[in-house]
Amino acid sequence: MTSLPSPHPLDPPNGPATGRVLIVDDSVVARSVLSRMIEGTRRFRVVAALSEARAALDYLARETVDIILLDIAMPGIDGLTALPDVVAAGKGAKVLIVSSSADEGAATTLQALALGAADTLVKPGVGAFGGRFAEVLEERLAKLFDMPGDAVICAAAPSPRPMSAGAHIQLDPFHIVAIGASTGGIHALSQLFRQIPASFQQPILVTQHLPPSFMSYFATQLALLGSRPCDVATDRMRIRPGRIVIAPGEAHLKVVRTSEGAAIRLSTEWARSGCMPSVDPMFDSVAEVFGARALGVVLSGMGRDGCDGAGRLVEAGAKVLVQDQATSVVWGMPGAVATAGRASAVLPPEEIGRLIGRGSGR
């Protein structure tokens, strides 16, 4: 185990913020090389380099960091097993998986993202760390450091305490379901979709924060979990019954009225959350087109994306269900909606799925 002192002084009062990075990797060579690369960026500093996940959890209980570099294949507790605990202990820190295991295909990478990782990067073999890898690492660190975090909570007048018991909740008839999710949301979606019967015919829209390259595989996975077709949204795609449509990684999914009902429009305009894709534009447009006949859902995720859009849904008369804190990897997005008094119910994802399923045939 190696713990590095902070080599740089505190951030200058008027200078750019310096990102604090924790490295967790059982290879002393990898820890050393990654540390040198990160220190060479000048924008980031390594506050500790540790050889095992348990030591990282102990460190995070005492210290605060911005980004955690986590290997997957480690003795003792492996990276994927430790990932949910690392995310929770990080208190808003972004986790970047840096592992040779990330080269095993989309399944391993998507599993890491489902468990709470913000991004993944294939770690080259020993002796192959040079060249382009250092540039890519710096780009990923900068992207994660600039991502919106959990610090801002949506401001709104408080409302009565939201319901928490799914058995006693009655939803008004709805014609469409719009779901927003981010960190930890893939796992929550899998739990939710398993509870929706195959007979359910209302269309389901999903905005999940994921890189564009994973969307095709993600759609395949949701189709299997949801027992219904799932498409990556394209511009002007017609919204049809019994199907799932997911936002592409490079555009917001919005809904517009058509002579035949409703269709998808893609947009790359700036979103309030800073996310791409963002939940807010989807919720805003669904509220405008479907009004009280819509149902919004906010699952585990970092930040507050979807909070403003949830307000638009509520103003239009729609209900909004959010995932509870106990089952969320990060209770940022659902917590923001609940804190703002915009949640009709706060429930585990399985309960949300059962509640949606009871809307079949309406």
C-alpha positions in Angstrom: 0.0 0.0 0.0 1.3 3.4 -0.9 0.0 6.7 0.4 1.3 9.8 -1.2 1.5 13.2 0.4 0.0 16.2 -1.4 2.8 17.5 -3.5 1.2 20.8 -4.3 0.1 23.7 -2.1 -3.5 24.6 -1.8 -5.2 26.0 -4.8 -4.4 29.6 -5.4 -7.3 31.9 -4.5 -7.8 33.1 -8.1 -6.4 30.2 -9.9 -8.1 27.1 -11.4 -9.3 24.4 -9.0 -7.0 21.4 -8.6 -8.6 18.0 -8.7 -7.8 15.6 -5.9 -7.3 12.0 -7.2 -7.2 8.7 -5.3 -5.7 5.7 -7.1 -6.7 2.2 -6.1 -4.7 -0.5 -7.9 -2.9 -3.5 -6.6 0.0 -3.1 -9.1 2.8 -0.9 -7.7 4.0 -0.2 -11.2 0.5 1.0 -12.3 0.2 3.2 -9.2 3.6 4.7 -9.9 3.0 5.3 -13.6 -0.6 6.7 -13.1 0.7 9.0 -10.3 3.4 10.5 -12.6 0.9 11.0 -15.4 -1.6 12.7 -13.2 1.0 14.9 -11.5 2.2 15.9 -15.0 -1.2 17.4 -15.9 -0.7 20.2 -13.4 -4.5 20.4 -13.0 -4.8 17.2 -10.9 -2.8 15.9 -7.9 -2.7 12.5 -6.4 -3.6 12.6 -2.7 -3.2 8.8 -2.2 -2.3 5.6 -4.1 -3.6 2.5 -2.4 -3.3 -1.2 -3.2 -6.7 -2.5 -2.1 -10.4 -1.5 -1.9 -10.7 -1.8 1.9 -7.8 0.6 2.4 -9.6 3.0 0.0 -12.8 2.8 2.0 -10.9 3.6 5.2 -9.2 6.5 3.5 -12.5 7.9 2.1 -14.0 7.7 5.6 -11.4 10.4 6.7 -10.6 12.3 3.5 -12.4 13.9 0.6 -11.4 13.5 -3.1 -12.8 14.5 -6.4 -12.0 11.5 -8.6 -11.2 7.8 -7.8 -9.3 5.6 -10.2 -10.3 2.1 -9.5 -8.9 -1.2 -10.8 -11.2 -4.2 -11.2 -9.0 -7.2 -10.8 -7.5 -6.9 -7.3 -6.9 -9.4 -4.5 -9.4 -9.5 -1.6 -12.4 -7.3 -2.6 -12.4 -6.9 -6.4 -13.2 -3.5 -7.9 -16.7 -4.3 -9.1 -17.7 -5.8 -5.7 -16.4 -2.8 -3.9 -17.7 -0.2 -6.4 -21.1 0.6 -4.8 -19.4 1.1 -1.4 -16.6 3.2 -3.0 -19.2 5.4 -4.7 -21.1 5.9 -1.4 -17.9 6.5 0.6 -16.7 9.0 -2.0 -19.6 11.4 -1.2 -19.9 12.7 -4.7 -16.5 11.8 -6.0 -16.6 10.4 -9.6 -15.2 6.9 -10.0 -13.2 6.1 -13.2 -12.6 2.4 -13.7 -9.0 2.0 -15.1 -8.6 -1.7 -15.7 -7.5 -4.2 -18.4 -10.8 -5.9 -17.6 -12.6 -3.0 -19.2 -11.4 -4.3 -22.5 -13.5 -7.5 -22.2 -16.4 -5.8 -24.0 -19.5 -3.8 -23.4 -21.0 -6.2 -20.8 -18.2 -5.7 -18.2 -18.1 -1.9 -18.9 -21.9 -1.6 -18.6 -21.8 -3.6 -15.4 -19.3 -1.1 -14.0 -21.5 1.8 -15.1 -24.6 0.1 -13.6 -22.8 -0.2 -10.2 -22.0 3.5 -10.1 -18.8 4.2 -12.1 -18.9 7.5 -14.0 -16.7 6.2 -16.8 -14.3 3.4 -17.8 -10.8 3.4 -19.4 -8.9 0.4 -20.6 -5.5 0.1 -18.8 -2.7 -0.9 -21.1 -0.2 -3.6 -20.2 2.9 -2.9 -18.3 5.4 -1.1 -20.6 2.6 0.2 -22.8 1.5 3.2 -20.7 3.2 5.8 -22.8 2.0 7.9 -25.8 -1.7 8.4 -26.3 -2.8 6.9 -23.0 -1.6 9.8 -20.9 -3.5 12.2 -23.1 -6.7 10.1 -22.9 -6.4 9.9 -19.1 -6.1 13.6 -18.8 -9.1 14.1 -21.0 -11.2 11.7 -19.0 -10.1 13.3 -15.7 -11.0 16.8 -17.0 -14.4 15.6 -18.2 -15.2 14.0 -14.9 -13.9 17.0 -12.9 -16.1 19.4 -14.9 -19.3 17.2 -14.6 -22.1 18.6 -12.4 -22.1 17.0 -9.0 -24.5 16.6 -6.1 -23.9 19.9 -4.3 -26.9 21.8 -5.7 -30.3 20.9 -4.6 -33.4 22.1 -6.4 -35.0 25.0 -4.7 -38.8 25.0 -4.2 -41.4 25.5 -1.7 -41.8 22.4 0.5 -44.9 20.3 0.1 -46.5 17.6 2.2 -44.3 14.6 3.0 -44.3 12.3 0.0 -45.8 8.9 0.2 -43.5 5.9 0.6 -45.7 2.8 0.6 -46.5 1.6 -2.9 -49.4 -0.6 -2.0 -51.6 2.4 -1.1 -50.8 4.7 -4.1 -53.3 5.2 -6.8 -52.1 6.7 -10.1 -54.3 8.5 -12.5 -54.5 7.0 -16.0 -51.4 7.8 -17.9 -50.5 7.4 -21.6 -46.7 7.5 -21.4 -43.9 6.9 -18.9 -40.7 9.0 -19.0 -37.8 7.8 -16.9 -34.6 9.7 -16.0 -31.5 8.0 -14.5 -27.7 8.4 -14.2 -25.2 6.8 -11.8 -26.6 3.5 -10.5 -29.6 3.9 -12.8 -28.9 0.9 -15.0 -29.3 -1.5 -12.1 -32.4 0.3 -10.9 -33.9 0.1 -14.4 -33.3 -3.6 -14.5 -35.2 -4.0 -11.2 -38.0 -1.7 -12.4 -38.5 -3.4 -15.8 -38.7 -6.9 -14.4 -41.9 -5.9 -12.6 -43.7 -4.6 -15.7 -45.9 -7.2 -17.4 -45.5 -8.0 -21.0 -49.1 -6.8 -21.5 -48.2 -3.2 -20.6 -48.7 -1.1 -23.8 -47.9 2.5 -22.8 -44.7 3.7 -24.5 -41.7 4.2 -22.2 -39.1 6.9 -22.7 -35.7 6.6 -21.0 -32.9 9.2 -20.6 -29.9 7.5 -19.0 -26.6 9.3 -18.8 -24.3 7.0 -20.9 -21.6 7.6 -23.5 -23.0 7.3 -27.1 -20.9 4.1 -27.8 -22.9 2.1 -25.2 -26.4 3.0 -26.3 -26.9 0.2 -28.8 -25.9 -2.4 -26.3 -27.9 -0.7 -23.6 -31.0 -0.8 -25.8 -30.5 -4.6 -26.4 -30.2 -5.1 -22.6 -33.4 -3.1 -21.9 -35.3 -5.0 -24.6 -34.4 -8.3 -22.8 -35.3 -6.9 -19.4 -38.5 -5.2 -20.5 -39.7 -8.0 -22.7 -40.5 -5.5 -25.4 -38.7 -3.8 -28.3 -36.3 -1.0 -27.4 -35.0 1.6 -29.8 -32.3 4.2 -29.6 -34.2 7.4 -30.5 -33.8 8.9 -34.0 -35.2 12.3 -35.1 -38.9 12.2 -36.0 -39.3 8.6 -34.8 -42.9 7.9 -34.1 -43.8 7.0 -30.5 -45.6 3.7 -30.6 -47.4 1.6 -28.0 -45.5 -1.3 -26.3 -42.0 0.0 -27.0 -39.1 1.5 -25.1 -37.2 4.5 -26.6 -33.9 5.6 -25.1 -32.1 8.9 -25.7 -29.0 8.7 -27.8 -25.8 9.6 -26.0 -25.2 12.7 -28.1 -28.7 14.4 -28.0 -31.6 15.2 -25.8 -34.9 13.2 -26.4 -37.9 15.5 -26.7 -41.5 14.8 -27.6 -43.7 16.8 -30.1 -47.3 16.5 -31.2 -48.0 15.1 -34.7 -51.1 14.4 -36.7 -50.8 10.7 -35.8 -50.1 11.3 -32.1 -46.5 12.0 -30.9 -43.0 11.7 -32.2 -39.4 12.2 -31.1 -37.3 15.2 -31.8 -33.6 15.2 -31.0 -31.9 18.4 -29.7 -28.4 19.3 -28.9 -29.2 22.7 -27.3 -27.8 23.6 -23.9 -29.6 22.1 -21.0 -29.9 23.5 -17.5 -28.2 20.5 -15.9 -25.2 20.6 -18.2 -25.8 16.9 -19.1 -26.0 15.4 -22.5 -28.5 13.8 -22.8 -30.5 15.6 -20.1 -33.7 14.5 -18.4 -35.1 18.0 -18.1 -35.8 18.5 -21.8 -37.6 15.2 -22.0 -39.7 15.9 -18.9 -40.5 19.5 -20.2 -41.7 18.2 -23.6 -43.6 15.3 -22.1 -45.4 17.7 -19.8 -46.3 20.0 -22.7 -47.6 17.2 -25.0 -49.2 14.8 -22.5 -49.9 16.9 -19.4 -51.6 15.0 -16.6 -51.6 11.9 -18.8 -47.9 11.5 -18.3 -46.0 9.6 -15.6 -42.4 10.7 -14.6 -39.8 8.6 -12.9 -36.4 9.6 -11.5 -34.0 6.9 -10.5 -30.5 6.9 -8.9 -28.1 9.5 -10.3 -25.6 12.1 -9.4 -26.6 15.8 -9.6 -30.0 17.3 -10.1 -30.9 16.6 -13.7 -34.7 16.1 -14.0 -35.6 18.2 -10.9 -36.7 21.2 -13.0 -38.5 19.0 -15.5 -40.2 17.2 -12.7 -41.6 20.6 -11.6 -43.0 21.1 -15.1 -44.7 17.6 -15.0 -46.3 18.4 -11.6 -47.5 21.8 -12.9 -49.1 20.0 -15.8 -50.9 17.6 -13.4 -48.7 14.6 -13.8 -47.3 12.3 -11.1 -43.6 11.8 -10.5 -42.2 8.7 -8.7 -38.6 8.7 -7.4 -36.3 6.0 -6.1 -35.7 5.9 -2.4 -32.4 6.7 -0.8 -31.8 3.2 0.6 -31.7 1.6 -2.8 -30.0 4.4 -4.7 -26.3 4.2 -5.5 -26.4 8.0 -5.5 -29.5 9.8 -4.2 -28.7 13.0 -6.0 -31.3 13.2 -8.8 -34.2 11.5 -7.0 -33.2 13.3 -3.7 -33.4 16.7 -5.4 -36.9 16.0 -6.7 -38.1 14.6 -3.3 -36.5 17.6 -1.4 -38.2 20.0 -3.7 -41.6 18.4 -2.9 -42.2 17.2 -6.4 -42.4 13.5 -5.7 -45.7 11.8 -5.5 -44.0 8.8 -4.0 -40.5 7.7 -2.9 -40.1 4.0 -3.5 -37.6 1.2 -4.3 -37.4 0.5 -8.1 -39.2 -2.8 -7.9 -42.2 -1.0 -6.3 -42.1 1.7 -9.0 -42.2 -1.1 -11.6 -45.2 -2.8 -10.0 -47.0 0.5 -9.7 -46.4 1.3 -13.4 -47.5 -2.2 -14.3 -50.8 -1.7 -12.6 -51.5 1.0 -15.2 -51.8 -1.6 -17.9 -54.8 -1.3 -20.1 -55.6 2.3 -19.1 
